[in-house]
Every structure is written in structure tokens, then in C-alpha cells.
Amino acid sequence: MAELCCAGLSFRTAPLDVRERMALSVEDQDRLMDQLRAGGLEAVVLCTCNRAEIYAAGPGADEALEAVREAICERGGEQARSHLYGHRGEAAALHLFRVCCSLDSMVLGEAQIFGQVKEAYERALAAGAAGGELSRACQAAFACAKRARTETGIGRAATSMASAAVDLARRIFGDLAGRPALVVGAGEIGELAARHLGQARCKVLIANRTLERAQALAEQVGAAARPFEELHALLVAVDLVVCSTASPTPLFTRESVAPAMKARRYRPLLLVDLAVPRDVAPGVHGSAEGVYAYDVDDIQQVIAENVSARAAEAVKAEQIVSEEVARWVRARAVRDGVPVLALLRQRAEQIARAEAERTLQNLPELSDKQRRSVEAMGIAIVNKLLHGPTAKLRALDPSGAPSPLAGAAAELFGLEGEAPPKAAGGKS
């Protein structure tokens, strides 16, 4: 049976400049899944602004984990290796479940990660890269996340990256009512930022490479759209910029910000960069009088101050995760034991039928009914003998770990290496 594993790096283990190397495009993620699938592994690739992870399943957990580590280092460089974490089996499932429940997020309780994991899984499913083991693990993780949202308040009034950006702006400017603000990027984070700025009564402008998308979002949130070509000119007019694009290179540099600051007569300008790779180049902060620039790692400090309100709910969610991981382990243990049970029963029934046939050859005077009774007696003896072992093989200890007897039974009865019997209808 395939073993689950995962490896990756996140805001907890890797600085932003390392995470930027793993900001893979959808096409790159698909190529990575193809590479792992060609090596005999199931794979789901998850890339967000705060983490880059691969969940995989293969016949050997150690070998699969090493293959995943190497695939990450091929793209992130050797610098990424020292920041990697890796998990196997139950520990990998625990990590996946906690990620889906946003217990491992920079923003505790945020809802976006659940959708991002689902999207990554669906992409792997469409590519044929997610097989039975990964599918079962992902579906169990999704059910766990839904239960955590329903049974706890972990997501209630959760701070998002976008709302934290607005909190940061208030610390610098005070009341934001009437202040002109620019949102660069019309994706999910851009939409959240625009809504939060609107709630703070800012005058919101939206710029996006595709003007139509900027106009559509502006219409939804009561903002105004501007052509992307006006990006640097807009720095003169606005006080606050929130960036969240997929640009592979920075949109704002020291060189592009300097003339805008001069034209502004050095009135304070705040740039909050929620993108990975960064939209605002390192070194912009403090490059001129009045320039403030913060990236996703800086935002973490703002978020940390708002986590305590959801700490109690997080404890409840962690308990749900523990219960759901134990459920997953139990289900997997049954699947582990079933092939051994089926092989053991098949072997025993073969022996019973052979012995019954040998006995019946020496009793030609028996009627058909009597012959069937002898054959039935052989199967009944098998059922009686296997009832106890069957119960033991299906049993789990209180910790949820699978019974070690399955492997012992396979070795004792010489069942190792045999193919499980075919199901009814000839399907394997």
C-alpha cells in the first residue's frame, strides 16, 4: 500500500527570499507533478505566498520523501534544503489536516488556505497525479476542516493579510477616511484589500494588468479602476498602496519610487506588499524620506497581536484534528489488514476444499446432498477457526495504531508477495 509523506517550506521555516524561489507558476506546478508521477508517485503541489509544499504517496515513505525533497531543491536551489521539513505517515496526515484547518497559517483561522489546498488537489486530480491514497487523505482533511469551521469559532472575525495591511495603515496615518489608496492586483487578496479599505472609507483605486478585471472588481466594491500603465504616476496621488500581483519581478523599486516622493514633497507613502515574489523590491523602505514599505513577513507581527482572541478556539480545532487523524489512521489500518484477511481466508478455503475432495473420492456411495454437507463442513471449520484471528487482525489499539498482527500473519502463513484475491465480477 502507498505511504503518505510531505515535504516543503513555509513562513515558519524559511525567510521570504527563499520562499520566493518556490513561487511556481501553475505550469511549473504541473510539470513538477508530471515529474513525480513519472517516478511512480502520487503528488499534490501546493504553492501560496506563505508556503510551498508537496504531498506525495508511494510504495516506500522514505524513498518518496527523498524524491520530494530533491524535487523541491531542484527548483528552490540548495539554499532551500536547510529550510525544508518533511513528514511521513500519520505525521504527514496531521500536517495536512492542520494546514487545511488554518492552524499552521500565518493568519490563524483564515479561510483562504482551505480553498487553495482544494484547488491544488483538484488540479492534481485532473492531471492524474492524485491516486487513491492521496485522494483519501485530502478528502479526510477537507472533512476535518469543515468540521473545525462548524464546531469552533476559529474562523470567526479572523484577521486576514488584507485586514492586517489596513491595521498597519491606521498605525501610520490614523483615521483612513478620505485617504486615497491604490490596490494593485485584482485577484482574491486584491479583492479583500479593496473591501477592507472601502470599509475604512478610503478612496480606493484599482490597477491590474488586465483593465477589464480591474473594472469588474471596482464595480463590485465601489472603487475606481485605473490603467496599469499609470501605476507609477499614481504614486504621486495616493497615500497607501497594497500590492498582490503574480509579477515575477518587482513593480516598485528605489528608482521608480524616488521621483514620486519628490513630486509628493515627501508626504508619507505606505506600500504594503502581500505578494510572493515581492512586488516591492527590498531596499525601498526608507530609501527616501517618508517611504514605508512592508512585506508579508512584516505583516506577521501585526497579525500576531490579534491571534490571542482565537487561541481558545484553536485548542478546540486541534482536538478535532486529533480525532480526525485517528479516524484516518483507523480506516487505513483496516485497508492494510483486509488483503491479509482475504489471502488467509482464500488459502484456508483452498485447503478445506482440497481435503474434502480427497475424502469424497474415497466415499463414492454418498449422495449429492451428503457430498455437499461434507464440503460445507470444511468451510464451516475454516470460518470457526478464522473468526478469532479475523477479529484480532481488524482490531486497533487505543492509540489508533494498526494491529501488528497483520504482518506477522502474512509471514507465518507464507502470504507475503501474493496478490489479493479478485473481487466478484473479476475486478481486481
Secondary structure, 3 states (H helix, E strand, C coil): CCEEEEEEEECCCCCHHHHHHCCCCHHHHHHHHHHHHHCCCEEEEEECCCEEEEEEEECCHHHHHHHHHHHHHHHHCHHHHCCCEEEEHHHHHHHHHHHHCCCCCCCCCCCHHHHHHHHHHHHHHHCCCCCHHHHHHHHHHHHHHHHHHHHCCCCCCCCCHHHHHHHHHHHHHCCCCCCEEEEECCCHHHHHHHHHHHHCCCEEEEEECCHHHHHHHHHHHCCEEEEHHHHHHHHHHCCEEEECCCCCCCCECHHHHHHHHHHCCCCCEEEEECCCCCCECCCCCCCCCCEEEECHHHHHHHHHCCCHHHHHHHHHHHHHHHHHHHHHHHHHHHHHHHHHHHHHHHHHHHHHHHHHHHHHHCCCCCCHHHHHHHHHHHHHHHHHHHHHHHHHHHCECCCCCECCHHHHHHHHCCCCCCCCCCCCCCCC
